[in-house]
Amino acid sequence: MTAAQDDLVRASSSTTPSEFTVIETPRVEDGAAIWRIARDSEVLDLNSPYSYLLWCRDFAATSLVARDGTGEPIAFVTGYLRPDRPEALVVWQVAVDRDHRGRGLAGTLLDALTSRVTQGRGVREVETTVTPGNTASDRLFTAYARRQGARLEREVLFSEAVFPHGEADRTGAPTADHEPEILYRIGPLAA
């Protein structure tokens, strides 16, 4: 996908000519909407609202937001380049607002982000983690690897044993058990 293509993507199930999706770099003002989309996904680990604001400021170059025809964020992908392996783009979170799911927007965001980040930066692979119960993410990244013509390797990155168990969070509620995080390494990517 070219830079021009990833700037404007027509929604496939659009019913009105003015309804479209723009994909662009997130702005700090998008942090609250991105937090809400993550919260409403019901599968992502929800970070603090503050962290999403920082993400939109500090990692905007390796993240994207999709906007509807009114300019409101409807989906996002956040990522960063690994400090010890800058050839690896780590995809932190991908989420699509409930009303906009089923249109391939998450895959479009991944493709657009890869296109943008690989240009001139030496990025050769994508890493992400997926819990065993998250079949939607498994399908998303498996399909992404196929589209890229890249190998997909999986291994346990963080076992459930390293997560806190039964300790009280700030509300006093015990932390829930956490599934292991499986590392998906996808590459090499075409330059």
N, C-alpha and C positions, 0 to 999 in steps of 0.2 A: 504494500500500500504506500503510495507516495504521500509526501507531506500535505499536498493539496487535498488528497482523498481523505486523510484522517482529520482534516479540519471541518469537513461537512459531510455528514452521513445521513441519508434519508431513512427514516424509520419505515420498515417494510409494512407494518400494519397501520400506517397512517390513514386517517379517514378524511382529513381536511388538508388542502394544499399548504396552509400556513404552519401545520404541525411538522416539525423537523427536529433533528438532533444535531447539535454542534458539539464537537469534541475538542477540548482545549486544555491548557494548563490551568490548574486550580488557583484560585485567589484566596487570600485569608478569609474574605467574607463568605466563602463556601464551606468553611470548617463546620459550622453548626448544622448545615444541611447534610453534609457528609456524615457527621456523627449520627444524625437521625436515621439516615439510610442504613448505616451499620447496625444501629440498635434494632431497627425494624426487620433486619434480615433474619434475626433469631438464630443464626448459626455462627456468626463471627464473634470472636472475643471482643467485647466492647471496651474501648479505651476511654480515657477521660475526654470531655469536650475540648479541654485545653490542648491535649495531644493532637487532635485533628486540626486545630488552628495552627499549631507549630508545624504539622506535616505540610499544610498548604503554604507555609512560608519557607521552610527549610528544605523540603524535598519536592517542591513543585516541578522542578525540571525532570523528575523521574516519576511523575504521577500525572493522571489525566482525570478530567471530569466531563461527563456528558450532560448537556443541557437540553431541555425541551424548548418548544417554540416561544415560551415566555421568558426564557433565560434561567429557569430554575434548575438546579442540579437534580438529575434523575438516576445517575449512576457514577461510579468512580472506580479507579484503580490506583493504589498507592504502591510505590516501590522505592528502592534505593540501591546504590551500587555498594557492594560489600567492601568495607575498608581494606581488608586483607586480600581480597580477590576482586579488583575493580572490573575484571572482565565478566563478572557475574551480576546480573540484575536480579535483586530479590524482590519478588512481588509480595507485598505485605498483606493487602486486602483488596478484594474485588467485590462489589455489591451493586445490585440494581434495585431501584425502587419497585415495590410489589406491582404497581400499575403498569410497569414497563418491561416486565419479564417476558421471556418467551420469544423475543425478537432477535436474539443473537447479539445483544448489546455488550455483554461481558466479553465475548470472544472478539468483537470488534475493538473494544477498548484494549485488550491484550495485544492484538495485532498492531494497533496504532501506537501503543507505547513502545513495543519492540522496534517498530520502524523508526520512531523518533530517537530512541536511546542508543540504538546500535550505530547510527550514522556518526562516524568519526570518533567514537569513544572506545572502540576495541571490545565492546561487549560481545561475548561469544556464547553465553548460556543464560538461561533463566532458572532461578531457584524459587521455590515456594514450599510451604508446608501445608499439609491437608490432614485432618483427623480421619480415622477410618470410617466414621459415621457420616461424613460429608460427601455423599455420592454426587451431588451437583458439582462440587469443586473438582472431584476426581474426573468426572466427564469433561468438564471445561478444560482442564490442563492436559488430559489425554488427547482431546480433539485439537488443542493448540499445538501439541507436539507433532501430530499428524500433519496439520497444515504447514508447519515449518519444515517438515521432512527431517525432523531431528529425533534423536534417541531420547527416551524417557527412562531414567533410572530412579528407583525408589529405595529409601532406607530409613530406618528410624533415626530421627535427629534428637528428639527429646522423648524419653520414655515417660509413662505416667508416674514413675517413681520420683522424678525430679520436680514435679509440681507440688505445691503445698496441699496437704490433705487435712480437712477438719479444723483448720485454724480459723479463727474468727476474722472476718473482714471488718472494715470500718463501721459497718452497721451492726456488728455483733453476730451476724449469721455465719455459720461455718462454711468454708469454701467447699465447693462441689469437687468431686473427683474429675480429673481432666484426662481425656483420651490422649494417647501418644500423638505426637506431631511427626508425621511422615514427611521427610524431605523428598521433593520431586526436583530432580535436576534434569533440565531439558537443554540439549545441545548436541553438537555445535550448531549454532545459528548461522545462516548465510550472512555474509558480510554486506 
